[in-house]
Amino acid sequence: MPPRRKLSDLDRGRAIGWLQDGVAARQVAQRLAVAPSVITRLKQRFHATERVQERQRTGRPRVTTQREDRFVQRQAMQQRMATANNIRQRLQATTNTAVSGQTIRNRLHNFGLRARRPVRGTTLTANHRAARRAWCIQHVRWQRQQWAQVLFTDESRFCLEPADGRIQVWRRRGERFAEGAVLERQRFGGGSVMVWGGISTRLRTPLYHVVGNLTGVRYQNEILQPLVVPALQAIGPRAILQDDNAPPHRSAAVNTFIQQARVNRMLWPANSPDLNPIEHMWDELCRRVQQHHPPPANLGQLLQWLQQEWNGAARAFICNLIHSMRQQCVECLAHNGGHTRY
């Protein structure tokens, strides 16, 4: 059966004209994409009143005017994280109109606004946005051959028990502390491991376990010399190193080593993890490890599985991440250097 909907006055007049011409009610309903019962009631109402317009219905009067509705919409658009009660209080203070929080939510729903969980992103100042915009302008026209020369690197920390705020549990009333309804967690996530890695379209470095705090000297001796330099040599004479602006990466000792080793380093805008495709690699590793059943029992097993999934990641997946760099630049420019969906 076609979906039932309200007919306009023009459609009602057309329907009555077709009925008077001898067209069957079912055929009229098919032409207007409504249920046959809609046409049947229209025909009965026309015979009784000789009118096609619907009769006026009584109902509860609307408590807000169109101007007040627009005020509610503006408040939500100007301060996206304002609650319905906050907007209700502002409406009452401005127009002296008292409504409930549910009425505010209903008005916002009418404008297509829904309360959703916000995306978490790094803090971006005006200088950050300007630097991101300038970087994207410089690299938006790069071809795949140029991106293939880049070795994208980063560190990431993985917890033994990752915190997932979206976990829910089925329970009845009064079963808040029932067996199986309590999510047991160890303090500080049961510990964590930090790993470093690098990817390019041609190769990936070994996944290195960073024990303790990473300093500039350790970054040079444990990562740059044994892992990064051989990888750049394997990529080719035009290879480029990408690393972020973390203090260990920009220490004086590291900068001196970069110059002496003649490493071509990419200038990187601050607070821009969304522009680094290796962040998606970390997300993929986290998802794959979480799919293991049972979950890792200790940090040693967690590290073992991370290295296993790192080595087993498809090369095509890594290439797709790096090939998306141009689109990432385009979206960042479209947001004036702001946050992107990447």
C-alpha positions as CSV (number, residue, x, y, z in Angstrom):
1,M,0.0,0.0,0.0
2,P,1.4,3.5,-0.8
3,P,2.3,5.6,2.1
4,R,-0.5,7.6,3.6
5,R,0.0,11.4,3.4
6,K,-2.0,14.6,3.5
7,L,-3.3,15.9,0.2
8,S,-3.1,19.6,-0.8
9,D,-6.2,21.5,-1.9
10,L,-5.0,21.2,-5.5
11,D,-4.6,17.4,-5.3
12,R,-8.1,17.1,-3.7
13,G,-9.6,19.1,-6.6
14,R,-7.8,16.9,-9.1
15,A,-9.1,13.8,-7.3
16,I,-12.7,15.0,-7.3
17,G,-12.4,15.8,-11.0
18,W,-11.1,12.4,-11.8
19,L,-13.8,10.7,-9.8
20,Q,-16.5,12.8,-11.6
21,D,-15.0,11.6,-14.9
22,G,-15.5,8.0,-13.9
23,V,-12.0,7.1,-12.7
24,A,-12.0,4.4,-10.0
25,A,-11.1,5.5,-6.5
26,R,-8.2,3.0,-6.4
27,Q,-6.7,4.4,-9.7
28,V,-7.0,7.9,-8.3
29,A,-5.2,6.8,-5.2
30,Q,-2.4,5.3,-7.3
31,R,-2.0,8.5,-9.3
32,L,-1.7,10.6,-6.1
33,A,0.4,7.9,-4.2
34,V,-2.0,7.7,-1.3
35,A,-4.0,5.0,0.3
36,P,-7.4,4.2,-1.3
37,S,-9.1,5.0,2.0
38,V,-7.9,8.7,1.7
39,I,-9.7,9.0,-1.6
40,T,-12.8,7.2,-0.3
41,R,-13.1,9.7,2.7
42,L,-12.5,12.6,0.3
43,K,-15.4,11.4,-1.9
44,Q,-17.7,11.0,1.1
45,R,-16.8,14.4,2.5
46,F,-17.4,16.1,-1.0
47,H,-20.8,14.5,-1.3
48,A,-21.8,15.6,2.1
49,T,-20.4,19.2,2.1
50,E,-19.6,19.9,-1.6
51,R,-16.2,21.1,-0.3
52,V,-12.7,19.6,-0.8
53,Q,-11.1,21.6,2.0
54,E,-10.6,19.8,5.3
55,R,-12.7,21.1,8.2
56,Q,-10.9,23.1,10.8
57,R,-10.0,21.1,13.8
58,T,-9.8,22.3,17.4
59,G,-6.7,21.6,19.4
60,R,-4.4,22.8,22.1
61,P,-3.1,26.3,21.2
62,R,0.6,26.7,20.3
63,V,2.4,28.2,23.2
64,T,5.2,29.8,21.1
65,T,5.0,32.1,18.2
66,Q,7.0,31.7,15.0
67,R,9.3,34.5,16.2
68,E,10.0,32.7,19.4
69,D,10.6,29.4,17.5
70,R,13.3,31.2,15.5
71,F,14.8,32.6,18.7
72,V,15.1,29.0,20.0
73,Q,16.7,27.9,16.8
74,R,19.2,30.8,16.9
75,Q,20.2,30.0,20.5
76,A,20.9,26.4,19.6
77,M,22.9,27.3,16.5
78,Q,25.0,30.0,18.3
79,Q,25.8,27.7,21.2
80,R,25.7,24.2,20.0
81,M,26.2,22.6,23.4
82,A,23.5,24.6,25.2
83,T,20.9,22.3,26.9
84,A,17.2,22.5,26.3
85,N,16.8,24.0,29.8
86,N,19.4,26.6,29.1
87,I,17.5,27.7,26.0
88,R,14.2,27.6,27.9
89,Q,15.6,29.9,30.6
90,R,16.9,32.4,27.9
91,L,13.5,32.3,26.1
92,Q,11.7,33.1,29.4
93,A,14.1,35.9,30.3
94,T,13.8,37.5,26.8
95,T,10.1,37.0,25.9
96,N,8.6,36.1,29.3
97,T,7.2,32.9,27.7
98,A,7.4,29.9,30.0
99,V,7.6,26.5,28.3
100,S,9.0,23.1,29.2
101,G,12.3,21.7,28.2
102,Q,10.4,19.1,26.0
103,T,8.7,21.9,24.1
104,I,12.2,23.4,23.3
105,R,13.3,20.0,22.1
106,N,10.2,19.6,20.0
107,R,10.8,23.0,18.4
108,L,14.4,22.1,17.6
109,H,13.3,18.8,16.1
110,N,11.0,20.7,13.8
111,F,14.1,22.6,12.5
112,G,16.0,19.3,12.0
113,L,18.2,19.7,15.0
114,R,18.9,16.6,17.1
115,A,21.1,16.1,20.2
116,R,24.1,14.0,19.3
117,R,27.4,13.0,20.9
118,P,30.0,15.6,19.9
119,V,33.1,14.7,18.0
120,R,36.2,15.1,20.1
121,G,39.0,17.1,18.6
122,T,42.2,19.0,19.6
123,T,42.0,22.6,20.5
124,L,42.6,24.8,17.4
125,T,43.4,28.5,17.9
126,A,43.4,31.1,15.1
127,N,47.1,30.5,14.6
128,H,46.6,26.8,14.4
129,R,43.9,27.2,11.7
130,A,46.0,29.5,9.7
131,A,48.9,27.1,9.8
132,R,46.7,24.2,8.8
133,R,45.2,26.2,6.0
134,A,48.7,27.2,4.7
135,W,49.9,23.7,4.8
136,C,46.9,22.4,2.9
137,I,47.3,25.1,0.2
138,Q,50.9,24.0,-0.2
139,H,50.1,20.2,-0.5
140,V,46.6,20.1,-2.0
141,R,48.0,19.7,-5.5
142,W,50.4,17.0,-4.7
143,Q,50.1,13.9,-6.8
144,R,50.1,10.3,-5.6
145,Q,53.8,10.0,-6.7
146,Q,54.7,12.8,-4.3
147,W,52.7,11.4,-1.4
148,A,54.4,8.0,-2.0
149,Q,57.7,9.6,-1.0
150,V,56.4,10.4,2.5
151,L,57.0,8.2,5.5
152,F,54.2,9.0,8.0
153,T,55.2,8.3,11.6
154,D,53.6,8.6,15.0
155,E,53.3,7.1,18.5
156,S,50.2,5.7,20.0
157,R,49.2,4.3,23.4
158,F,46.9,1.3,23.8
159,C,45.3,0.4,27.1
160,L,44.7,-3.2,28.2
161,E,41.1,-2.3,28.9
162,P,40.1,0.5,26.6
163,A,37.4,2.8,27.9
164,D,34.3,2.7,25.8
165,G,31.6,5.1,27.0
166,R,29.0,3.5,24.6
167,I,28.8,0.1,26.2
168,Q,25.2,-0.6,27.4
169,V,23.7,-3.4,29.3
170,W,20.2,-5.0,29.2
171,R,18.6,-5.1,32.7
172,R,15.2,-4.9,34.4
173,R,14.1,-2.5,37.0
174,G,16.0,-3.1,40.2
175,E,18.9,-5.0,38.5
176,R,21.4,-2.2,38.5
177,F,23.9,-4.3,40.5
178,A,22.8,-7.7,39.2
179,E,25.4,-10.3,38.2
180,G,26.5,-9.6,34.6
181,A,25.1,-6.1,34.6
182,V,28.2,-4.5,36.2
183,L,31.1,-3.6,34.0
184,E,34.2,-4.4,36.0
185,R,37.2,-2.2,35.3
186,Q,40.7,-2.1,36.7
187,R,42.1,1.2,37.7
188,F,44.0,3.2,35.0
189,G,42.7,0.7,32.4
190,G,44.9,-2.1,33.6
191,G,48.0,-0.5,32.2
192,S,49.0,0.4,28.7
193,V,51.7,0.1,26.1
194,M,53.1,2.8,23.8
195,V,54.2,1.9,20.3
196,W,55.8,3.8,17.4
197,G,55.4,3.0,13.7
198,G,55.8,4.4,10.2
199,I,53.9,3.8,7.0
200,S,54.2,4.7,3.3
201,T,52.8,3.3,0.1
202,R,56.0,1.3,-0.4
203,L,56.8,-0.1,3.1
204,R,56.0,-0.1,6.7
205,T,58.5,0.1,9.6
206,P,58.6,-2.5,12.4
207,L,56.2,-1.6,15.2
208,Y,58.5,-0.5,18.0
209,H,57.6,-0.8,21.7
210,V,58.4,2.4,23.5
211,V,59.2,1.6,27.1
212,G,59.0,4.5,29.6
213,N,59.1,8.1,28.6
214,L,60.3,8.9,25.1
215,T,63.0,11.6,25.2
216,G,64.8,13.3,22.3
217,V,67.9,11.2,22.9
218,R,65.9,8.0,22.9
219,Y,64.0,9.1,19.9
220,Q,67.3,9.6,18.0
221,N,69.0,6.4,19.2
222,E,66.1,4.0,19.3
223,I,63.9,5.2,16.4
224,L,65.6,7.6,14.0
225,Q,68.9,5.8,13.5
226,P,67.8,2.1,13.4
227,L,64.3,2.5,11.9
228,V,63.6,5.8,10.1
229,V,66.9,6.3,8.2
230,P,66.8,2.7,6.7
231,A,63.2,3.2,5.8
232,L,63.8,6.5,4.0
233,Q,66.7,5.0,2.1
234,A,64.5,2.2,1.0
235,I,61.8,4.6,-0.3
236,G,64.3,6.6,-2.4
237,P,66.5,9.7,-2.6
238,R,63.5,12.0,-2.4
239,A,62.0,10.4,0.7
240,I,60.4,12.7,3.2
241,L,60.0,12.2,6.9
242,Q,56.7,13.2,8.5
243,D,56.6,13.5,12.3
244,D,54.6,15.8,14.6
245,N,55.7,18.6,16.8
246,A,56.0,16.5,20.0
247,P,58.9,17.8,22.2
248,P,61.0,14.6,21.7
249,H,60.7,15.1,17.9
250,R,61.9,18.7,18.0
251,S,64.7,18.6,20.5
252,A,68.0,20.2,19.7
253,A,69.8,16.8,19.5
254,V,67.2,15.5,17.1
255,N,67.3,18.6,14.9
256,T,71.1,18.3,14.7
257,F,70.9,14.6,13.8
258,I,68.3,15.4,11.1
259,Q,70.6,17.9,9.5
260,Q,73.7,15.7,9.7
261,A,71.8,12.7,8.3
262,R,70.4,14.9,5.5
263,V,66.9,13.8,6.2
264,N,64.2,15.7,4.3
265,R,61.7,16.5,7.0
266,M,58.2,17.8,6.3
267,L,57.0,20.9,8.1
268,W,54.0,19.9,10.1
269,P,51.2,22.2,11.4
270,A,50.6,21.9,15.2
271,N,47.6,20.1,16.6
272,S,46.8,18.3,13.3
273,P,46.5,14.6,14.0
274,D,43.5,14.4,11.7
275,L,45.8,15.2,8.7
276,N,48.1,12.2,9.5
277,P,46.8,9.0,7.8
278,I,48.6,6.8,10.4
279,E,45.9,7.8,12.9
280,H,43.5,5.6,11.0
281,M,46.0,2.8,11.2
282,W,46.0,3.1,15.0
283,D,42.2,3.0,15.0
284,E,42.3,-0.1,12.8
285,L,44.7,-1.8,15.1
286,C,42.6,-1.0,18.1
287,R,39.5,-2.5,16.4
288,R,41.3,-5.6,15.4
289,V,42.7,-6.3,18.8
290,Q,39.3,-5.7,20.4
291,Q,37.8,-8.4,18.1
292,H,40.0,-11.0,19.7
293,H,38.1,-13.3,22.0
294,P,38.9,-13.6,24.8
295,P,40.6,-10.1,25.1
296,P,44.3,-9.9,25.9
297,A,45.1,-11.1,29.5
298,N,48.2,-8.9,30.0
299,L,50.3,-6.2,28.5
300,G,52.7,-8.7,26.9
301,Q,49.8,-10.4,25.0
302,L,48.4,-7.0,24.0
303,L,51.8,-6.0,22.5
304,Q,52.1,-9.3,20.7
305,W,48.7,-8.9,19.1
306,L,49.4,-5.3,18.2
307,Q,52.5,-6.4,16.4
308,Q,50.7,-9.2,14.7
309,E,47.9,-7.0,13.4
310,W,50.4,-4.3,12.4
311,N,52.3,-6.8,10.2
312,G,49.1,-8.4,8.9
313,A,47.4,-5.1,7.8
314,A,46.8,-5.2,4.1
315,R,49.1,-3.0,1.9
316,A,46.1,-1.9,-0.1
317,F,44.5,-0.5,3.1
318,I,47.6,1.6,3.9
319,C,47.8,2.8,0.3
320,N,44.2,4.0,0.4
321,L,44.9,5.9,3.6
322,I,47.8,7.8,2.0
323,H,45.9,8.3,-1.3
324,S,43.2,10.1,0.7
325,M,45.7,12.9,1.6
326,R,44.5,15.2,-1.2
327,Q,40.9,14.9,-0.1
328,Q,41.9,15.6,3.4
329,C,43.6,18.8,2.3
330,V,40.5,19.8,0.3
331,E,38.2,19.2,3.3
332,C,40.5,21.1,5.7
333,L,40.4,24.1,3.3
334,A,36.7,23.8,3.0
335,H,36.5,24.2,6.8
336,N,38.9,27.1,6.8
337,G,41.6,25.1,8.6
338,G,39.2,23.7,11.1
339,H,38.4,20.2,12.1
340,T,37.7,17.6,9.5
341,R,35.9,14.2,9.4
342,Y,39.2,12.5,9.0
